Each structure stands twice: as structure tokens, then as C-alpha cells.
Amino acid sequence: MWPSSRVCKVVIPSTSEAGHRRIDSIKRNTAFAFLAQLTGSVFTAGLTIFLARALGSNGYGLLSLAFGIAGLVALFSDFGVANSVARFVAEHRRDDGRVAMVLADGLRLKLVASVTISALLFALAEPIASAYGIKGLVWPIRGAALALFGQSLMAMGSVFVATARADLQWRTALAESAVETTASIGLVLAGAGATGAAFGQALGYLVGGTLTIFLLVRLLGSKILPRGVRFGPDARRIATYASILLIIDGAYTAFSQVDVLIIGSYLGASSVGIFSAPMRLIAFLAYPGGAVAAGVAPRLARNAHTEPNVPAFLTALRLLLIVQTALTAFVLGWAPLLVKVLGVSYHESASVLRALAPYVFLLGFGSLVSISANYLGEAKRRIPVAIVTVLVNLVLDLVLVPRIGVIGACVGTDIAYALYAPAHLIICQRALQADLRPAGRTFIRTTLAGTAMTGILFLFGDSLGRFWLIPLGGIAGTGVFAGVLWVTGEVSVPEARAALAGLPFARRLL
């Protein structure tokens, strides 16, 4: 059973802890963080489907390769500053003056890094394209370079989460997504191809980055804006913690992009598209974990007034085990149906999606424990985990991709992340001295429920030729999933009914 609401209910007053500034509850911040991700997912899903169909697997692969290259240098553009600033802002969230000083130094560091890296990538686009032997890659890379600068500014939106105002992050996500989608579709329809799509994304991120800075000024005052080039007293500790996060973020970025780059080198742009399109779909399935992490992780930051909220962390962990197991069952059972929206040239992506099912499951609590470790100040312990993760993925990709194609990249991703997520859970457990036995029982019960649900989905099938079976299978599968959780004692009858009706488990938890 879930912990009682008396233990897990954590309400932060909406009246200010920091002068006049409102600080929202965990529940409200989780809801807005999820809404921000959901908003982005709706636009991204529509844009992904459009671009996959309009550009074809070759054009979409070209676009993915350009942003894969940009992704490798994105870590130097941010330099770990955004997450470092968020950690120290969370520690000082009761003191607006200290928050402003931290943020001003963070913005100085951010601008120096992001302008330099984006300009270098723009200038080096032609040599990079020549190295790949793909002349049409030049301008998509340059569009990605501009997008990188805007994305780097948007990353400062992590301060909204740290100050318990995730509703402002939702506003920036809405503006960025709307502009990116509109501009990308317009440019592609005008005949600009992958280059147009890249510059459409650039325009969206530049608008989102500008809005992020504007809303930060409205929230915390104009003192957050750097008045000169001289760094203040917080620059050193921000940079020190950021340098640790840079290694971690760099390893994770390499982990995220190494598959695309190796597939592109061995198999070509079309195979990149076959792999990248389902990976974009999977990114949506990580949103519950990201939203819960945004609500819970900042409350784990230690300061003179409060201790980490361990009950909220444990409840969030068990919640995500349930949610992500159900999502994994849908991926296994309905993979061919899910990829049909991408177009006929992506039929091979169904096998890719199913092969990535372990990664889908781990993404849920992986987001929670990795972000929580940052706020706990445990970034140093993350370094060896991150390095081993990327090395495992790299070695497996180099061995398997030439032999079994894109499925080899899936195997590398699954095994590497199976090391990454549990290792971060151990880091958090040691820092919080948390009892993980209830989460272990939840894992066993949800595995049984997920297996039963997957079997039901396979039984009903995923063919559009029998469309009426699809919703019937979904309802039956969800019902069986909730039933197994109830029989095993994981959830109560009201919670099982909520699941059957498609309602979120989270409404009672925070």
C-alpha cells in the first residue's frame, strides 16, 4: 500500500517564504512541470510526424545528425552552469537578495560559454560536414548552432523549478514550442527542407531563451542581470560545482548522441532516421519522471532551515515505478501501431521501439534519482557512473552496430542505462539514508502487473485493420494492470478504479 497521506502530504505555503514572492507546493510544481512537458510533447509529436513525413527518412536523418553534432557541444555551451545555479538557488530560496547574486554570476558564466560555443559551431559547420562526406549538412548544422544558443538560455529555466515556480517554466515551454512548430512547418513547406527545419527550431529556442530571461527578471528583479564583466562572490562556487556537472552532463550527452553518430558513420542518414524517430517518441515517455523530479528534487536541497523531504522522494519513486511499467507495456504491445504515425518508411522503427523497452522503463525513476543527486550536492559521486555509462554504450555500439544494425545501438543503450539509473538510486539512498525495501516490493508487483498487461495487448493486437480492438485492448490491459496491483496489495480499490478510469495515481500522494 502507499504510505499514508498524513506522512506524504507535503504542503509548502503559497504565501511567501521570501518576502512577497510566492512559493508553490510540491503538488502544484509537479503539475506545472508535467504540463510544461506535455505542452512541449504535443507540439513536438506533431512536428516530428510532419517532419518525418515531409523530409523522408533521409532528410529527417540529416536533421537528426545536425542536432546530434550540436548536442555533443551543448554541454560546453551550458558548462553545467544552469544546474549548478539551480542547486544554490534552492539552498537560498528564502533569501531573494542571495538568489539574485547567485543568478547574476550564473548568467555571466552562461553568456560567456554559450556565445563562444555557438559561434564556433556555426563557423566550423563546413569542415564537419566534409568529414561526414555530406555536403547538405552544412546549413542544418548552422541552424542547430543558433538553436544551441537559445536552448542554453532556456536552460536557466531550471531556476523556476528551484524557486518553486514551475508555472513560469510552462509559459516558456509553450512559447518556444508554438514558435518552433509554426516556423519549422512554414519553412519546410516553402521548400527549405532540413535546413528550414533546423532554422525553425533555432527561432523557437531563441524566443524561448529571451522569454526565460524576461520572466526571471519579473520574478526576482533586475538585479539578476549582469551589470558588467566582473564576476561576483558566487562565481567560484558556481563554476566549481558546474565543472563537476560538466563532466556528468558531457558523459550523458555523449550517451544520448553516440548512437546517432555511430549509426550515421556505419549505416548512413536513413538508418539514423529509423533510430531517431522512435527515440523522439520515447522522450515523451520520460515526462512523468521529469515532472515528478521537478516537484520533489529541489526539496531535497539542504539548508539551515529544512532537511531533505525523504517521504516525498520515496513516494515519488514508487509512483514512477508504477507509471513507467504501464508505459513500457504499451511500448511492447503497441510498437507497430505507435510508429505507423511516422509514415511507411519507418516500419523498421517498430523493432527499434520494442528493443528499447528496458530503457523506457528505467527512464522514469532515472530522471528522479539523477536530478535529486544534484540537489543533494552529490555530483562528484555521479562522475564515475556517468563515465562508465557512456563507455559501455560506446563499446557496445562499436561492436554491435556493424553486425546487427540499429538494434545493436538499442542493446547498447539498454545495458548502459541499466547501470546508470540503479547506481544513481544507490547514491540517493546513501545520502538520504532511505529505506528502499517498500520500493523493492513495488518493483516486483509492478513487474507482474506489466507482464500481464503486455500479454493482454499482444492478445488483442495492434492492427489498424481491426481498429475496434485497439481501444478494447487498451481498456482491458489497463484493467488487468490495475487488478494485479490491487490483488498484490500495491494499491487500494479506489486507486485501482482511478487507474481503470485513466486518472493519475499522483492525486493522493503529495
Secondary structure as GFF3:
##gff-version 3
##sequence-region A 1 510
A	DSSP	alpha_helix	5	8	.	.	.	ID=ss1
A	DSSP	alpha_helix	26	78	.	.	.	ID=ss2
A	DSSP	alpha_helix	81	91	.	.	.	ID=ss3
A	DSSP	alpha_helix	96	123	.	.	.	ID=ss4
A	DSSP	alpha_helix	125	132	.	.	.	ID=ss5
A	DSSP	three_ten_helix	135	137	.	.	.	ID=ss6
A	DSSP	alpha_helix	138	154	.	.	.	ID=ss7
A	DSSP	three_ten_helix	155	157	.	.	.	ID=ss8
A	DSSP	alpha_helix	158	162	.	.	.	ID=ss9
A	DSSP	alpha_helix	166	189	.	.	.	ID=ss10
A	DSSP	alpha_helix	193	220	.	.	.	ID=ss11
A	DSSP	three_ten_helix	222	224	.	.	.	ID=ss12
A	DSSP	alpha_helix	235	267	.	.	.	ID=ss13
A	DSSP	alpha_helix	269	285	.	.	.	ID=ss14
A	DSSP	alpha_helix	287	296	.	.	.	ID=ss15
A	DSSP	three_ten_helix	297	300	.	.	.	ID=ss16
A	DSSP	alpha_helix	310	339	.	.	.	ID=ss17
A	DSSP	three_ten_helix	340	342	.	.	.	ID=ss18
A	DSSP	three_ten_helix	344	346	.	.	.	ID=ss19
A	DSSP	alpha_helix	349	355	.	.	.	ID=ss20
A	DSSP	alpha_helix	357	375	.	.	.	ID=ss21
A	DSSP	alpha_helix	379	404	.	.	.	ID=ss22
A	DSSP	alpha_helix	406	432	.	.	.	ID=ss23
A	DSSP	alpha_helix	437	460	.	.	.	ID=ss24
A	DSSP	three_ten_helix	464	466	.	.	.	ID=ss25
A	DSSP	alpha_helix	469	487	.	.	.	ID=ss26
A	DSSP	alpha_helix	493	500	.	.	.	ID=ss27
A	DSSP	three_ten_helix	505	508	.	.	.	ID=ss28
###
